[in-house]
Amino acid sequence: MAASCALSLPSAFSVSVSSNSPRRFRRSRRVVAMASVGQKVYAPGVAVSEGNGGLPKIDLKSPHGSEAEIYLFGACVTSWKVPSGKDLLFVRPDAVFNGQKPISGGIPHCFPQFGPGTMQQHGFARNMNWSISDSEANEGDPAVTLELKDDSYSRSMWDFSFQALYKVALHSTSLSTTLKITNTDDKPFSFNSALHSYFSASISGVSVKGLKGCKTLNKDPDPKNPLEGKEEREEVTFPGFVDCIYLGAPSELTLDNGLGDKIVISNANWSDAVLWNPHLQMEACYKDFVCVENAKIETLQLEPNQSWVAEQKIELI
């Protein structure tokens, strides 16, 4: 696939996010900014290679020893390795890399729909080819920005003009993402979204801290009729099937993956969280991963030329 290139992307998005943004989101000054798909020239630490199934992927390598990979198909981050070489993300063994089905694992997108609805499950963004818009290196740490626009495929499900920009930045012990959705249509549109993050885990030892007091929509036992409730636990564990939405989640959660790692998942403007493990519904691999997802469950409306921005940072501590 030949990806388009645009060099005019600003180094920092101008649209503001919620006032409770964690301080850890500090934008460093861009020192290198170049991207040319046709000439295959990128910022230091950014490269494009052939991935599984012949699909193009972006390789990010930090001078500190961390690495990440992002497939242009679905703009899916499929690997995040810390300097020890350990991959903290998980791709399911049943994942396919044929450009026809979404990649099952890593950090897939849910846009413009979370879950089931009027279009295909979790919308179409995870099932489309994104293009490289920009690449940069800040103090040696590489970052790439991917772009998605409407086409005949998206419009067959959702008849609006839009632009999605997704920046992925790699650091020594963290990976940060910024998603910006802009309404480029002449009429308003509504959507919701999530980052369906899969983390490597030993499910019997997994716990998530920070959700006590949140309103819950529990999809166990009936996914079509979630039970409303309130989280009373300091630590959420996974003794069986878990599929639960947490409304009004805090801007920081701590995941203990049961493998000796603690990961802080912080965000700005992702107002909700989702925990998922399929248990025996996915017997081949459920013991090896957990999904801790930042989400925007409430439907958002954007007027023409308006934008919405949300940030996430996952950091090994």
C-alpha positions in Angstrom: 0.0 0.0 0.0 1.3 3.4 -0.9 0.8 5.8 2.0 0.3 9.5 1.5 2.4 12.1 3.2 1.6 15.5 4.7 4.3 17.7 6.2 2.2 20.4 7.6 1.1 18.8 10.9 1.8 21.0 13.9 4.1 19.7 16.6 1.5 20.1 19.2 -2.3 19.9 18.7 -4.0 23.2 19.3 -7.2 21.7 20.7 -7.3 21.6 24.5 -8.2 18.6 26.5 -9.9 18.3 29.9 -8.3 20.3 32.8 -7.5 17.1 34.7 -4.7 16.2 32.3 -1.9 14.4 34.2 1.3 16.4 34.5 3.2 13.6 32.8 1.9 14.8 29.4 4.7 17.3 28.7 5.3 18.0 25.1 9.0 18.4 24.4 10.2 20.6 21.6 10.5 18.9 18.2 14.1 18.6 17.2 13.6 16.6 14.0 10.5 16.6 11.9 10.6 14.8 8.5 8.5 12.2 6.8 8.5 11.2 3.2 6.9 7.9 2.3 7.9 8.1 -1.3 11.5 8.6 -0.5 11.4 6.4 2.6 12.9 9.0 4.8 11.8 9.3 8.4 13.0 10.7 11.7 15.7 8.8 13.5 14.4 5.7 15.2 11.4 5.5 12.8 11.4 2.9 10.0 8.9 1.1 7.8 9.2 -2.7 7.2 7.2 -5.6 6.0 5.2 -7.2 8.8 3.1 -10.4 9.1 1.1 -11.2 6.0 3.2 -8.7 4.0 1.4 -5.8 5.7 3.5 -2.6 6.2 4.4 -1.7 9.8 6.3 1.1 11.5 9.2 0.2 13.8 10.0 2.6 16.5 13.3 2.3 18.4 14.5 4.4 21.2 18.2 5.0 22.0 17.2 3.9 25.5 16.5 0.3 24.3 12.7 0.3 24.1 10.9 -0.6 20.9 7.4 -0.5 19.4 5.7 -1.6 16.2 2.5 -0.2 14.6 0.7 -1.7 11.6 -0.7 0.8 9.1 -3.7 -1.5 8.9 -5.9 -0.3 11.7 -3.1 1.9 13.1 -2.7 -1.0 15.6 0.2 -0.9 18.0 1.1 -4.6 18.2 4.3 -4.5 20.3 5.8 -2.4 23.1 9.1 -3.7 24.4 10.8 -2.1 27.3 14.7 -2.0 27.5 14.8 -5.5 29.1 13.3 -6.9 25.9 10.0 -7.8 27.5 6.9 -7.2 25.4 4.2 -5.8 27.6 1.4 -6.0 25.0 -0.3 -9.1 23.8 -1.4 -10.3 20.3 -3.8 -13.2 20.3 -2.8 -16.4 18.6 -5.9 -16.3 16.5 -5.0 -12.8 15.1 -4.9 -12.6 11.3 -2.8 -10.3 9.3 -4.6 -10.4 5.9 -5.9 -6.8 5.7 -9.4 -8.1 5.8 -10.1 -8.6 9.5 -9.0 -6.3 12.4 -5.8 -7.4 14.2 -6.8 -9.1 17.4 -4.4 -7.8 20.0 -2.1 -4.9 20.8 -3.9 -1.6 20.9 -6.8 -1.6 18.3 -9.0 1.4 17.7 -12.8 1.5 18.4 -14.1 4.4 16.2 -16.7 5.8 15.5 -18.5 3.1 17.5 -17.6 1.2 20.7 -19.1 -2.3 20.8 -22.1 -3.5 18.7 -24.4 -1.0 17.0 -25.5 0.2 13.6 -22.2 -0.7 11.9 -19.7 -3.5 12.3 -18.3 -4.3 15.8 -16.2 -1.4 17.2 -16.6 0.6 14.0 -14.3 0.7 11.0 -11.1 2.5 12.0 -9.4 -0.8 13.0 -10.3 -2.3 9.7 -8.9 0.4 7.4 -5.4 1.4 6.1 -4.0 4.5 7.8 -1.2 6.6 6.2 1.9 8.2 7.7 1.4 11.9 8.2 4.6 12.8 10.1 7.5 11.5 12.1 9.8 13.1 14.6 12.4 12.5 17.3 12.3 14.4 20.6 15.5 14.1 22.5 16.2 10.8 20.7 12.7 9.3 21.4 10.9 8.5 18.1 7.2 9.3 17.3 5.0 8.9 14.3 1.6 10.4 13.4 -0.8 8.4 11.4 -3.9 9.7 9.5 -7.2 8.3 8.5 -9.9 10.0 6.4 -13.3 9.0 5.2 -13.6 7.0 1.9 -16.3 5.0 0.2 -15.8 2.1 2.6 -16.3 4.3 5.8 -19.2 6.2 4.2 -21.0 3.0 3.4 -21.4 2.7 7.2 -21.1 6.3 8.5 -21.8 9.0 5.9 -19.6 11.8 7.3 -16.3 13.4 6.3 -13.7 13.3 9.1 -10.0 13.3 9.9 -8.4 11.1 12.5 -4.8 11.8 13.6 -3.0 9.3 15.9 0.4 10.1 17.3 2.4 7.3 18.9 5.5 8.3 20.9 8.0 5.9 22.4 10.1 6.6 25.5 12.5 4.6 27.6 9.8 3.0 29.8 6.6 4.4 28.4 4.4 4.6 25.3 2.1 7.6 24.7 -0.7 8.1 22.2 -2.7 11.1 21.2 -5.9 10.7 19.2 -7.4 13.7 17.5 -10.8 13.5 15.7 -11.9 16.4 13.5 -15.2 17.0 11.8 -14.4 18.0 8.2 -18.0 17.7 7.1 -20.6 20.5 6.8 -22.9 18.9 9.3 -22.5 17.7 12.9 -21.7 14.0 13.7 -21.7 11.9 16.8 -19.4 9.0 17.8 -17.8 7.2 20.7 -14.4 5.6 20.9 -11.9 3.5 22.8 -8.4 2.0 22.8 -8.9 -1.7 23.1 -5.6 -2.4 24.8 -4.4 -6.0 25.4 -1.6 -6.4 28.0 0.4 -9.6 28.5 -0.6 -11.1 31.8 -0.9 -14.1 34.0 -4.6 -13.7 34.6 -4.6 -15.5 38.0 -2.3 -12.8 39.4 -3.8 -9.7 37.6 -5.2 -6.8 39.6 -6.3 -3.2 38.6 -6.2 -0.4 41.2 -8.0 2.9 41.0 -11.6 2.1 40.1 -13.2 2.0 43.5 -16.3 4.2 43.6 -16.9 4.2 39.9 -20.3 3.5 38.4 -20.3 0.2 36.6 -22.1 -1.4 33.7 -21.4 -5.1 34.1 -22.0 -7.2 31.0 -21.8 -10.5 33.0 -24.0 -12.4 32.7 -26.1 -10.7 30.0 -24.0 -8.5 27.6 -27.2 -7.0 26.1 -28.5 -5.9 29.5 -25.6 -4.6 31.6 -26.2 -4.5 35.3 -25.7 -1.0 36.9 -23.7 -1.0 40.0 -20.8 0.6 41.9 -17.2 -0.7 42.3 -16.5 -1.4 45.9 -13.1 -3.1 45.6 -9.7 -1.4 46.0 -8.3 -4.0 43.5 -10.3 -5.6 40.7 -9.2 -9.2 40.0 -10.2 -11.7 37.3 -11.3 -15.0 38.8 -13.6 -15.6 35.8 -15.3 -13.9 32.9 -15.0 -10.1 33.2 -16.6 -7.5 30.8 -17.3 -4.3 32.7 -17.5 -0.6 31.8 -16.5 1.9 34.5 -18.1 5.3 33.9 -16.2 8.4 35.2 -13.0 6.5 35.7 -10.0 8.4 37.2 -7.2 9.7 35.0 -4.8 7.1 36.4 -5.0 3.3 36.9 -2.4 0.8 38.0 -2.2 -2.6 36.4 -0.3 -5.5 38.0 0.0 -8.0 35.2 0.8 -10.9 37.4 4.2 -11.3 35.7 6.1 -9.1 38.0 5.3 -5.8 36.2 3.3 -2.8 37.3 2.0 -0.5 34.6 0.5 2.9 35.2 -2.2 3.7 32.6 -2.8 7.5 32.6 -5.0 9.5 30.4 -6.4 12.9 29.5 -10.0 13.1 28.1 -10.7 9.4 28.0 -13.5 9.6 30.6 -14.2 5.9 31.1 -12.5 2.5 31.4 -13.3 -1.0 30.3 -12.0 -4.3 31.8 -12.3 -7.5 29.8 -11.1 -11.1 29.9 -13.1 -13.7 28.1 -12.1 -16.6 30.4 -13.3 -19.9 29.0 -14.9 -18.3 25.9 -11.3 -18.0 24.6 -9.7 -21.0 26.3 -6.6 -21.0 24.1 -5.2 -17.7 25.5 -7.4 -16.1 28.2 -4.8 -16.9 30.9 -2.2 -14.9 29.0 -3.8 -11.4 28.6 -6.0 -8.8 30.1 -7.7 -5.8 28.4 -7.6 -2.5 30.3 -9.1 0.0 28.0 -9.5 3.8 28.0 -12.8 4.8 26.5 -15.3 7.5 25.8 -18.6 5.6 26.2 -21.0 8.6 26.2 -21.7 9.7 22.7 -19.8 12.8 21.6 -21.0 15.4 19.1 -18.7 17.5 17.0 -19.9 20.5 14.9 -18.2 21.2 11.6 -14.5 22.1 12.1 -14.6 21.0 15.7 -12.0 18.5 17.1 -11.8 16.2 20.1 -8.4 15.1 21.5 -7.6 12.3 24.0 -4.2 11.2 25.3 -3.0 8.0 26.9 0.3 7.0 28.5 1.3 3.5 29.6 4.3 3.4 31.7 6.3 0.6 33.4 7.1 1.5 37.0 
